[in-house]
Amino acid sequence: MPFASYARLLAEHGKLLGFGFVVAFSSSFGQTYFIGIFGPEIQAEFGLSHTVWGSIYLVGTLASAALMPWTGSLIDRFNLPGYTLLVGLFLIAACVFISLGAGALSLVIAIFLLRQFGQGLTSHISITSMARYFDAERGRAIAVATMGFAAGEALLPFTAVAAIALIGWRWTYGSAAALLGLVLLPLSLWLLRGHRHRHQAHLTRLAARRDDIAPGVHSWSRAEVLRDARFYLLLPGLLAPSVIGTAMFFHHLNLADAKGWSHTWITGNYVLYAVCVVLTALIAGTLIDRLRAVRLLPYMLLPLALGLAVVSMFDAPWAVLPYMLLIGVNAGVVHTATSAMWPELYGVEHLGAIKSLAMSLSVLGSALGPVIMGGLMDLGMSIESVCLLFAGYSIVGGILTYIALRQTLAH
């Protein structure tokens, strides 16, 4: 039974896996699907069009992407508990700051802080820790951490919609700061107790392997990765989930309005999306440990393309169900396979620096997605046409991913 292996893994490494889960969940407050819930209220209060709100999101997110290669690489140099504490405190401050927002400039700063310390560094801490401290079980460890993202996607959007209706958007974000400060950050630090010994054991294993490692799987530096042709062929496919997924979640309420669906119907079905993410991630984690992540990557964008085609062609409310299912399958594979791919291709010694580069590009994609989609709609393109355009891009990205990994797959 594949899931029996997860039970054994949890029994042996429960606290570290729990840390990955909790930190991934904590990233929710800076993720697009959560911020997007507040969009209509913020736009109404400040009189912002889709394009202006999308541009504010773009500028804040671009600033975050520019800083990520440096802030993300610090995880290679600083102890994990201290790094986690600092990032967590800044994320709390970000939630407080947006709740006190007074205009467009303050919103840009708030989006920067939320994207940098929520979507960016908090996610980076969770997945990099799993990829670094697990070897043979890396795929399954990342899958368990991924469940934290899925839990946030399942629980928080619907909760936020209800909370905004009851206490307003400002107090809702203030409540997020309280949850982080009183529960999630203390819990994550408690789960890291004794980490110094784990890290020292990791360094010892790394030193022992350094002189006896397979050709082509040595620990590449970030500069070496930037000279690798595979990296650039992989980029379109790797960026597709960030560009498209962020754009769709950012504009889901606009999609609902265009289709005649209620807001609670589409956000309520985030639960289905999250369940599919979890189940797919658990299955993908087992497959990665058996077959390697690079064997799954060329196929990861197919469900995304199919989901976009469904939501483009059908207006009936039931279309939300296969759409959420398919994009959930895509996200489950993306969360696990892309994270496990980096150490498979480039080793673990400089993993923080390499992943922070990838995260920076992903954040850049997430900045461009909403404003591209909003701009196209403001220019008169129907949301259905935008979805078909995104589906075509997904297919091209999958083909380029296969070309990039063709030689690796042959070995």
PAMARPA-578481 format. One record per residue (C-alpha): residue number from 0; residue in one letter; chain; y, x, z negated. Coordinates in pm, whole numbers, plus 32768, in hexadecimal, padded with zeros to 4 digits. Example, Ala and Ser with C-alpha at 12.3 -4.5 7.8 and 13.67 -1.06 7.14 Angstrom:
> i_aa_ch_py_px_pz
> 0_A_A_7E3E_84CE_7CF4
> 1_S_A_7F96_8557_7D36
***
This chain:
> i_aa_ch_py_px_pz
> 0_M_A_8000_8000_8000
> 1_P_A_814D_80A0_8068
> 2_F_A_820D_7FFA_7F4B
> 3_A_A_8121_8092_7E49
> 4_S_A_81BA_81E1_7EA1
> 5_Y_A_830E_8158_7E3B
> 6_A_A_8282_80F1_7CE8
> 7_R_A_8202_8253_7CB0
> 8_L_A_834E_82E6_7D21
> 9_L_A_8410_8206_7C32
> 10_A_A_8327_8260_7B14
> 11_E_A_8360_83D4_7B4F
> 12_H_A_84D2_83D7_7BAD
> 13_G_A_855A_828B_7B30
> 14_K_A_86A4_830A_7AA4
> 15_L_A_870A_83D3_7BD6
> 16_L_A_86AB_82B3_7CBD
> 17_G_A_8765_81C3_7BD7
> 18_F_A_8895_82A4_7BF1
> 19_G_A_8884_8292_7D6D
> 20_F_A_886A_8115_7D5E
> 21_V_A_898A_80E3_7C67
> 22_V_A_8A77_81CF_7D1D
> 23_A_A_8A23_812C_7E6C
> 24_F_A_8A6C_7FD6_7DD3
> 25_S_A_8BB5_805C_7D49
> 26_S_A_8C24_80BB_7EA7
> 27_S_A_8C35_7F46_7EFA
> 28_F_A_8D9B_7F24_7E82
> 29_G_A_8E12_800D_7F96
> 30_Q_A_8D2C_7F8A_80A6
> 31_T_A_8DAF_7EBD_81C9
> 32_Y_A_8CDA_7D8C_8180
> 33_F_A_8D7F_7D70_8028
> 34_I_A_8EE4_7DC5_808F
> 35_G_A_8EC2_7CD9_81B8
> 36_I_A_8E90_7BB1_80CC
> 37_F_A_8FF2_7BEC_804A
> 38_G_A_9087_7C08_81A7
> 39_P_A_90F4_7A9E_81DD
> 40_E_A_9196_7A8C_8084
> 41_I_A_924B_7BD8_80B0
> 42_Q_A_92BB_7B7A_8211
> 43_A_A_9340_7A2C_8197
> 44_E_A_93FA_7ABF_806C
> 45_F_A_94A0_7BD7_8131
> 46_G_A_94C0_7B22_8282
> 47_L_A_93E5_7C17_8344
> 48_S_A_934D_7BD7_849C
> 49_H_A_91E8_7C43_84EF
> 50_T_A_9271_7D75_85A3
> 51_V_A_935B_7DDF_8487
> 52_W_A_9251_7DAE_837C
> 53_G_A_9157_7E69_8455
> 54_S_A_9256_7F7F_848A
> 55_I_A_928F_7FA1_8312
> 56_Y_A_9119_7FBD_82EB
> 57_L_A_910E_80BA_8407
> 58_V_A_921A_81A0_8376
> 59_G_A_9185_819D_8217
> 60_T_A_9028_81D9_8299
> 61_L_A_9093_82ED_8389
> 62_A_A_913A_83A3_8268
> 63_S_A_8FF6_8385_81A7
> 64_A_A_8F2D_840A_82CD
> 65_A_A_9016_8536_82F0
> 66_L_A_8FE2_8597_8183
> 67_M_A_8E6A_8558_8173
> 68_P_A_8DEE_86A7_8200
> 69_W_A_8E9B_8759_80DE
> 70_T_A_8E66_8662_7FC0
> 71_G_A_8CFE_8620_8029
> 72_S_A_8CA4_8792_803D
> 73_L_A_8D08_87BD_7ECF
> 74_I_A_8BBB_8721_7E6D
> 75_D_A_8B1B_886C_7ED7
> 76_R_A_8BF1_892C_7DDC
> 77_F_A_8C23_884E_7CAB
> 78_N_A_8B26_87BE_7BB9
> 79_L_A_8AB8_865F_7C14
> 80_P_A_8B15_85AC_7ACB
> 81_G_A_8C79_8638_7AD0
> 82_Y_A_8CA6_85E9_7C40
> 83_T_A_8C23_8487_7C09
> 84_L_A_8D0D_8450_7AE2
> 85_L_A_8E3F_84BE_7BA5
> 86_V_A_8DEC_83EB_7CD6
> 87_G_A_8D9F_82BF_7BF8
> 88_L_A_8EEC_82D6_7B42
> 89_F_A_8FA9_82E4_7C8A
> 90_L_A_8EE9_81B5_7D0B
> 91_I_A_8F4B_80F2_7BD2
> 92_A_A_90B5_8158_7C0C
> 93_A_A_909A_80E4_7D77
> 94_C_A_9027_7F89_7D0D
> 95_V_A_9147_7F6F_7C16
> 96_F_A_9240_7FED_7D1A
> 97_I_A_91E9_7EEA_7E23
> 98_S_A_91F8_7DD5_7D20
> 99_L_A_9364_7E3A_7CE1
> 100_G_A_93BD_7E60_7E55
> 101_A_A_9523_7E04_7EAD
> 102_G_A_9541_7E42_8022
> 103_A_A_94B9_7EE4_815C
> 104_L_A_94E6_804B_80E4
> 105_S_A_9432_800A_7F9E
> 106_L_A_9319_7F63_8062
> 107_V_A_92F0_809B_813A
> 108_I_A_92D2_8173_8001
> 109_A_A_91E2_807B_7F62
> 110_I_A_9102_8074_8096
> 111_F_A_9102_81F0_809E
> 112_L_A_9097_8204_7F32
> 113_L_A_8F8C_80F7_7F56
> 114_R_A_8EFC_8191_8092
> 115_Q_A_8F08_82F7_8010
> 116_F_A_8E6F_82BC_7EB8
> 117_G_A_8DA7_8181_7EFF
> 118_Q_A_8D17_8172_805D
> 119_G_A_8D35_82EC_808A
> 120_L_A_8CED_83C5_7F5D
> 121_T_A_8C26_82CF_7E89
> 122_S_A_8B35_8290_7FA9
> 123_H_A_8B31_8406_7FEC
> 124_I_A_8ACB_8451_7E84
> 125_S_A_89AD_8357_7E8B
> 126_I_A_8909_83BA_7FD2
> 127_T_A_894C_8531_7FC0
> 128_S_A_88AC_853C_7E67
> 129_M_A_8774_848D_7EE4
> 130_A_A_875B_856A_801A
> 131_R_A_8792_86A9_7F52
> 132_Y_A_86AC_8679_7E27
> 133_F_A_8588_85D7_7EDB
> 134_D_A_84B8_867F_7FE8
> 135_A_A_8368_85DE_803B
> 136_E_A_83EB_8492_7FAE
> 137_R_A_8544_84A8_804B
> 138_G_A_8525_8372_8125
> 139_R_A_84AF_8299_8006
> 140_A_A_85B8_8321_7F19
> 141_I_A_86CD_82D0_8011
> 142_A_A_8633_8178_8044
> 143_V_A_8646_8130_7ECE
> 144_A_A_87B1_81A0_7EC0
> 145_T_A_87F9_80CA_7FF2
> 146_M_A_8793_7F9A_7F27
> 147_G_A_88D7_7FCF_7E64
> 148_F_A_899F_7F97_7FA2
> 149_A_A_88CE_7E64_7FEF
> 150_A_A_88F8_7DD7_7E90
> 151_G_A_8A70_7DF2_7EB5
> 152_E_A_8A65_7D4E_800B
> 153_A_A_8990_7C32_7F82
> 154_L_A_8A4A_7BEA_7E3F
> 155_L_A_8BB6_7C4C_7E62
> 156_P_A_8C45_7B9B_7F98
> 157_F_A_8BE0_7A3E_7F28
> 158_T_A_8C4A_7A92_7DC3
> 159_A_A_8D99_7B12_7E40
> 160_V_A_8DD7_79D4_7F0C
> 161_A_A_8D97_7901_7DD3
> 162_A_A_8E67_79E5_7CF3
> 163_I_A_8F8F_79E6_7DE3
> 164_A_A_8F8B_786B_7DE2
> 165_L_A_8F8B_7865_7C65
> 166_I_A_906C_7987_7BFB
> 167_G_A_910E_7A09_7D3B
> 168_W_A_90D4_7B47_7E01
> 169_R_A_919A_7C2D_7D1A
> 170_W_A_90DA_7BD5_7BDE
> 171_T_A_8F95_7BE9_7CA1
> 172_Y_A_8FD5_7D55_7CFD
> 173_G_A_9048_7D95_7B99
> 174_S_A_8EFA_7D0D_7B21
> 175_A_A_8E4A_7E03_7C0A
> 176_A_A_8F03_7F20_7B5C
> 177_A_A_8E8E_7E9E_7A0B
> 178_L_A_8D24_7E86_7A81
> 179_L_A_8D30_7FEC_7B01
> 180_G_A_8DD3_8078_79C7
> 181_L_A_8D0A_7FBC_78C3
> 182_V_A_8BB2_7FAB_7966
> 183_L_A_8B6C_8062_7AAB
> 184_L_A_8C0C_81B6_7A71
> 185_P_A_8B85_81E0_790B
> 186_L_A_8A2D_8174_7984
> 187_S_A_8A2A_826A_7AA5
> 188_L_A_8A88_838B_79BD
> 189_W_A_897C_8326_78C2
> 190_L_A_8877_832A_79D7
> 191_L_A_88D9_8494_7A25
> 192_R_A_8889_8517_78CA
> 193_G_A_87C2_8659_78E6
> 194_H_A_882F_8692_7A4C
> 195_R_A_8882_8803_7A0D
> 196_H_A_870D_8854_79F0
> 197_R_A_86BD_8790_7B2E
> 198_H_A_87CB_8847_7BF0
> 199_Q_A_8755_899A_7B74
> 200_A_A_85F1_8947_7BE4
> 201_H_A_867C_88E4_7D39
> 202_L_A_8731_8A32_7D5A
> 203_T_A_85F4_8AEC_7CFC
> 204_R_A_8529_8A33_7E05
> 205_L_A_8639_8A71_7F07
> 206_A_A_863D_8BE7_7EC0
> 207_A_A_84C2_8BFA_7ED4
> 208_R_A_84BE_8B54_802C
> 209_R_A_85E2_8C12_80BF
> 210_D_A_8513_8D34_8142
> 211_D_A_83F3_8C5E_81BF
> 212_I_A_8482_8B36_827B
> 213_A_A_8424_8AAC_83CE
> 214_P_A_84FC_8B16_84F6
> 215_G_A_8605_8A15_8550
> 216_V_A_85FA_896F_83F8
> 217_H_A_86BB_8A7A_833B
> 218_S_A_87EF_8A11_827B
> 219_W_A_88FD_8A01_8383
> 220_S_A_8A6A_8A26_8325
> 221_R_A_8B63_891D_8390
> 222_A_A_8BF2_8A0D_8491
> 223_E_A_8A98_8A3A_852B
> 224_V_A_8A68_88C1_853C
> 225_L_A_8BB1_88A0_85F7
> 226_R_A_8B2B_8992_86FD
> 227_D_A_89E7_88CD_872B
> 228_A_A_89E3_87F7_8868
> 229_R_A_88F8_86FA_87C4
> 230_F_A_8A07_869F_86CB
> 231_Y_A_8AF1_8622_87DC
> 232_L_A_89E2_8560_8890
> 233_L_A_8986_84B8_8748
> 234_L_A_8AEA_8453_86F4
> 235_P_A_8B0F_8317_87CB
> 236_G_A_89D2_8281_873B
> 237_L_A_8A1D_82F0_85D8
> 238_L_A_8B7A_825D_85EA
> 239_A_A_8B0B_810F_867E
> 240_P_A_8AA3_806C_8532
> 241_S_A_8BE7_80DF_8490
> 242_V_A_8CCB_806B_85A9
> 243_I_A_8C17_7F26_85F3
> 244_G_A_8B96_7EC8_849A
> 245_T_A_8CEA_7F00_83F9
> 246_A_A_8D9D_7E3D_8509
> 247_M_A_8CAE_7D16_84E9
> 248_F_A_8CB9_7D03_836E
> 249_F_A_8E33_7D2E_836F
> 250_H_A_8E54_7C08_8461
> 251_H_A_8D32_7B2E_83EA
> 252_L_A_8E1E_7A21_836B
> 253_N_A_8ECF_7A24_84BC
> 254_L_A_8D78_7A08_8561
> 255_A_A_8D2B_78DE_8485
> 256_D_A_8E74_7838_84E5
> 257_A_A_8E33_7872_8658
> 258_K_A_8CD4_77DF_863D
> 259_G_A_8D31_76BF_8558
> 260_W_A_8C63_7744_8434
> 261_S_A_8CD4_7732_82CA
> 262_H_A_8D32_7873_8218
> 263_T_A_8C30_7834_8108
> 264_W_A_8B20_7808_820F
> 265_I_A_8B52_795F_82A7
> 266_T_A_8B94_7A18_815E
> 267_G_A_8A79_795D_80B0
> 268_N_A_8988_79E5_81B6
> 269_Y_A_89E1_7B49_8156
> 270_V_A_88BA_7B1A_806A
> 271_L_A_87D0_7B02_8197
> 272_Y_A_8874_7C37_8229
> 273_A_A_8843_7CF5_80E4
> 274_V_A_86D6_7C8E_80C1
> 275_C_A_8694_7D0C_8222
> 276_V_A_8747_7E52_81D2
> 277_V_A_866D_7E88_809E
> 278_L_A_8521_7E33_8142
> 279_T_A_856F_7EFF_8278
> 280_A_A_85E8_8027_81AB
> 281_L_A_84AC_8027_80D7
> 282_I_A_83CE_801F_820C
> 283_A_A_84A5_811F_82C1
> 284_G_A_849F_8204_8191
> 285_T_A_8324_820E_8197
> 286_L_A_8320_824A_8311
> 287_I_A_841E_8362_82F0
> 288_D_A_8347_8416_81EF
> 289_R_A_821A_83F8_82D8
> 290_L_A_82B5_8423_8432
> 291_R_A_8412_84BA_83FB
> 292_A_A_8561_840C_8420
> 293_V_A_85A0_8490_857E
> 294_R_A_8485_83B5_8603
> 295_L_A_8535_8275_8590
> 296_L_A_8698_82C7_85F9
> 297_P_A_8682_827A_8771
> 298_Y_A_861D_8111_8723
> 299_M_A_870C_80C3_8604
> 300_L_A_881D_8024_86DC
> 301_L_A_873C_7F2C_8794
> 302_P_A_8749_7E22_867D
> 303_L_A_88C5_7E45_8670
> 304_A_A_88E1_7E06_87E7
> 305_L_A_87FC_7CD6_87CE
> 306_G_A_88BB_7C47_86A4
> 307_L_A_8A05_7C66_875B
> 308_A_A_896F_7BBD_888C
> 309_V_A_88FA_7A98_87B6
> 310_V_A_8A4B_7A5E_8712
> 311_S_A_8AF4_7A7C_8863
> 312_M_A_8A1C_797B_8915
> 313_F_A_89EF_786C_880B
> 314_D_A_8AF0_77A0_874A
> 315_A_A_8A04_76D5_866C
> 316_P_A_8A07_772E_84F8
> 317_W_A_8899_7799_8507
> 318_A_A_8902_78C6_85DB
> 319_V_A_897F_796B_849B
> 320_L_A_8818_798C_8422
> 321_P_A_8782_7A65_8539
> 322_Y_A_88CE_7B1F_8550
> 323_M_A_88C6_7B7F_83DE
> 324_L_A_8753_7BD0_83F4
> 325_L_A_877C_7CBA_851D
> 326_I_A_88B0_7D72_84A1
> 327_G_A_8802_7D90_834F
> 328_V_A_86D8_7E3A_83F6
> 329_N_A_87CA_7F23_84A6
> 330_A_A_887F_7F79_8362
> 331_G_A_8739_7FBA_82A9
> 332_V_A_86CC_80B9_83AE
> 333_V_A_8828_8151_83C7
> 334_H_A_8851_8182_8250
> 335_T_A_8705_8239_8231
> 336_A_A_86C3_82E6_837D
> 337_T_A_881D_8377_83BC
> 338_S_A_8836_83FC_8259
> 339_A_A_86DC_849B_826B
> 340_M_A_8720_852B_83C5
> 341_W_A_8825_8629_8352
> 342_P_A_873F_86F2_826D
> 343_E_A_8627_86D7_836E
> 344_L_A_8700_8771_847C
> 345_Y_A_87E2_8856_83B3
> 346_G_A_874B_889C_825A
> 347_V_A_87D6_884F_80FE
> 348_E_A_889B_8980_808C
> 349_H_A_89E1_8909_812F
> 350_L_A_8983_879A_8133
> 351_G_A_8ABE_8724_8080
> 352_A_A_8BA0_87CD_817F
> 353_I_A_8AD8_874B_82A8
> 354_K_A_8ABA_85E8_8222
> 355_S_A_8C2A_85E0_81C7
> 356_L_A_8C79_8634_8333
> 357_A_A_8B95_851B_83A4
> 358_M_A_8C2C_8434_82A0
> 359_S_A_8D89_848C_8316
> 360_L_A_8D2E_842B_847A
> 361_S_A_8C88_82ED_83FB
> 362_V_A_8DC3_8295_8339
> 363_L_A_8E8C_82DA_8475
> 364_G_A_8DAA_81E8_8531
> 365_S_A_8DD5_80E4_8422
> 366_A_A_8F4E_810B_8443
> 367_L_A_8F4A_80D7_85BA
> 368_G_A_8E56_7FB2_85C2
> 369_P_A_8F28_7EA1_851E
> 370_V_A_906A_7EF9_85D3
> 371_I_A_8FB8_7F11_8724
> 372_M_A_8F15_7DBE_86F1
> 373_G_A_9057_7D22_866C
> 374_G_A_9121_7DB6_878A
> 375_L_A_902F_7D35_8890
> 376_M_A_903D_7BD9_87F9
> 377_D_A_91BA_7BE2_87E7
> 378_L_A_91B8_7C3F_895B
> 379_G_A_90F4_7B02_89A4
> 380_M_A_8F8B_7B7D_89B4
> 381_S_A_8E9C_7A86_8916
> 382_I_A_8DD6_7AF7_87E9
> 383_E_A_8C98_7AB5_88B3
> 384_S_A_8D07_7BAE_89BE
> 385_V_A_8D56_7CB1_88B4
> 386_C_A_8BF6_7C88_8827
> 387_L_A_8B5B_7CBE_8980
> 388_L_A_8C31_7DF5_89B0
> 389_F_A_8BB6_7E7B_8862
> 390_A_A_8A4D_7E2C_88C4
> 391_G_A_8A70_7EFB_8A01
> 392_Y_A_8B00_801E_893D
> 393_S_A_89D6_800D_884E
> 394_I_A_88E0_802B_896D
> 395_V_A_8995_815A_89FB
> 396_G_A_899E_81FA_88A1
> 397_G_A_8826_81CD_887C
> 398_I_A_87E4_8273_89CC
> 399_L_A_88BD_839F_8970
> 400_T_A_880D_83BD_8820
> 401_Y_A_86BD_83D3_88D0
> 402_I_A_8743_84E0_89BB
> 403_A_A_87CC_85A8_8894
> 404_L_A_8682_85A0_87D7
> 405_R_A_8598_85BE_8901
> 406_Q_A_8536_8727_88BC
> 407_T_A_851C_86EF_8745
> 408_L_A_8435_85C4_877D
> 409_A_A_834F_869B_8856
> 410_H_A_82FE_8783_8730
***
